[in-house]
Amino acid sequence: MKFEEAFVKLLGHEGGYSNNAADPGGETMWGVTRNVARENGYQGPMLNLPRETAMAIYRKKYWDAVRADMLPDALRFNVFDGAVNSGVSQSAKWLQLAVGAKPDGVVGPMTLAMANAADAQASARYNGHRLQFMTDTAGWNTFGKGWARRIASNLIG
């Protein structure tokens, strides 16, 4: 899967505009939080955040950060989606646990080599580590059903 396809699939999880008081990310558009938008130069109303701006942010801040282009296709979207949902470092740790690498939170040469040599179950292990982590977070009671559906969607394709 190429980045453009992954971005479209990701929007199926992230949706459009949201301003849920229970969400620590606060106001979002296309899943991009207000703080992230500001950090990346967007100063307008979140409701008007252009899709193209969101796409550029996702590519730089998440896709490139987890080196998704260098991951095997079976893991690529999962690791990208995990980075968006829980942060780059946490997603990298789930990847590392799934492929047997040291979980230091950085997708480096060793992690890439192990990911590319991983067996067919690495994606399922990745999502298992992700789901286990999510059940222990403070937001599980509020957002857990949605997170579980998101991970299930990734498992079934």
C-alpha positions as CSV (number, residue, x, y, z in Angstrom):
1,M,0.0,0.0,0.0
2,K,1.3,3.4,-1.0
3,F,0.9,6.5,1.2
4,E,-2.0,7.9,-0.8
5,E,-4.0,4.7,-0.3
6,A,-3.1,4.6,3.3
7,F,-4.2,8.2,3.8
8,V,-7.6,7.5,2.3
9,K,-8.0,4.3,4.5
10,L,-6.9,6.3,7.5
11,L,-9.6,8.9,7.0
12,G,-12.1,6.1,7.3
13,H,-11.0,5.8,10.9
14,E,-10.4,9.5,11.6
15,G,-13.4,11.0,9.9
16,G,-14.0,14.8,9.5
17,Y,-14.5,17.4,12.1
18,S,-14.7,16.6,15.8
19,N,-14.6,18.5,19.1
20,N,-15.3,15.9,21.7
21,A,-14.8,17.3,25.2
22,A,-13.6,13.8,26.4
23,D,-10.9,13.6,23.8
24,P,-7.6,14.8,25.1
25,G,-6.6,15.7,21.5
26,G,-9.4,18.3,21.6
27,E,-10.6,19.9,18.4
28,T,-9.7,17.9,15.2
29,M,-10.3,17.8,11.5
30,W,-9.4,14.8,9.4
31,G,-8.0,13.4,12.7
32,V,-5.4,16.2,12.9
33,T,-5.5,17.9,16.3
34,R,-5.4,21.7,16.6
35,N,-2.0,21.6,18.3
36,V,-0.5,19.4,15.5
37,A,-2.0,21.7,12.9
38,R,-0.5,24.7,14.5
39,E,2.9,23.0,14.9
40,N,2.8,22.4,11.2
41,G,1.9,26.0,10.2
42,Y,-1.8,25.9,9.8
43,Q,-3.4,28.9,11.6
44,G,-7.0,28.8,10.4
45,P,-10.2,27.4,11.9
46,M,-9.9,23.6,12.3
47,L,-13.2,23.1,10.5
48,N,-11.5,24.6,7.4
49,L,-8.3,22.6,7.5
50,P,-7.7,21.5,3.9
51,R,-7.5,17.8,3.2
52,E,-4.2,18.4,1.4
53,T,-2.7,20.0,4.5
54,A,-3.8,17.1,6.6
55,M,-2.3,14.7,4.1
56,A,1.0,16.5,4.2
57,I,1.0,16.4,8.0
58,Y,0.2,12.7,8.1
59,R,3.0,12.0,5.6
60,K,5.7,13.9,7.5
61,K,4.7,13.4,11.1
62,Y,3.6,9.7,11.0
63,W,4.2,7.9,7.7
64,D,7.8,9.0,7.2
65,A,8.5,8.9,11.0
66,V,7.8,5.2,11.2
67,R,9.6,4.6,7.8
68,A,6.4,3.0,6.4
69,D,7.8,2.9,2.9
70,M,10.4,0.5,4.1
71,L,8.1,-1.8,6.0
72,P,6.5,-4.9,4.5
73,D,3.0,-4.3,3.1
74,A,1.5,-6.6,5.8
75,L,2.7,-4.2,8.5
76,R,2.8,-0.9,6.7
77,F,-0.8,0.4,7.3
78,N,-1.0,-1.0,10.9
79,V,2.1,0.8,12.0
80,F,1.1,4.0,10.3
81,D,-2.4,3.8,11.9
82,G,-1.0,3.0,15.3
83,A,1.4,6.0,15.0
84,V,-1.6,8.3,14.3
85,N,-3.7,6.9,17.1
86,S,-1.1,6.5,19.8
87,G,2.1,8.2,18.7
88,V,5.1,7.2,16.6
89,S,7.2,5.9,19.5
90,Q,4.4,3.7,20.9
91,S,3.6,2.3,17.4
92,A,7.3,1.5,16.9
93,K,7.4,-0.4,20.2
94,W,4.4,-2.5,19.1
95,L,6.2,-3.2,15.9
96,Q,9.3,-4.2,17.7
97,L,7.5,-6.5,20.1
98,A,5.7,-8.1,17.1
99,V,8.9,-8.9,15.3
100,G,11.2,-9.7,18.3
101,A,13.3,-6.5,18.3
102,K,14.3,-4.5,21.3
103,P,11.3,-2.2,22.1
104,D,13.1,1.2,22.1
105,G,10.4,3.1,20.2
106,V,12.6,3.9,17.2
107,V,12.2,2.3,13.8
108,G,15.9,1.9,12.9
109,P,17.9,-0.5,10.7
110,M,17.5,-3.5,13.0
111,T,13.8,-3.1,13.4
112,L,13.4,-2.7,9.6
113,A,15.5,-5.9,9.0
114,M,13.5,-7.9,11.5
115,A,10.2,-6.5,10.2
116,N,11.1,-7.5,6.7
117,A,12.1,-11.0,7.8
118,A,9.0,-11.4,10.0
119,D,6.6,-14.3,9.5
120,A,3.0,-13.9,8.4
121,Q,1.7,-13.6,12.0
122,A,3.6,-10.3,12.7
123,S,0.6,-8.2,11.8
124,A,-1.7,-10.1,14.1
125,R,0.9,-9.8,16.9
126,Y,1.3,-6.1,16.3
127,N,-2.5,-5.6,16.6
128,G,-2.6,-7.8,19.7
129,H,0.1,-5.7,21.4
130,R,-1.8,-2.6,20.4
131,L,-5.2,-3.8,21.7
132,Q,-3.7,-5.0,25.0
133,F,-2.0,-1.5,25.5
134,M,-5.3,0.3,24.6
135,T,-7.3,-1.6,27.2
136,D,-5.0,-0.3,29.9
137,T,-5.4,3.4,29.0
138,A,-7.5,5.9,30.8
139,G,-9.6,6.5,27.7
140,W,-10.7,2.9,27.3
141,N,-14.1,3.3,29.0
142,T,-14.9,6.3,26.7
143,F,-13.2,5.4,23.4
144,G,-12.5,1.6,23.7
145,K,-15.3,0.4,21.5
146,G,-14.2,2.7,18.7
147,W,-10.5,1.7,19.2
148,A,-11.4,-2.0,19.2
149,R,-13.4,-1.6,16.0
150,R,-10.5,0.3,14.4
151,I,-8.1,-2.5,15.2
152,A,-10.6,-5.2,14.1
153,S,-11.0,-3.3,10.8
154,N,-7.2,-3.4,10.3
155,L,-7.2,-7.1,11.1
156,I,-9.8,-8.0,8.6
157,G,-8.4,-5.8,5.9
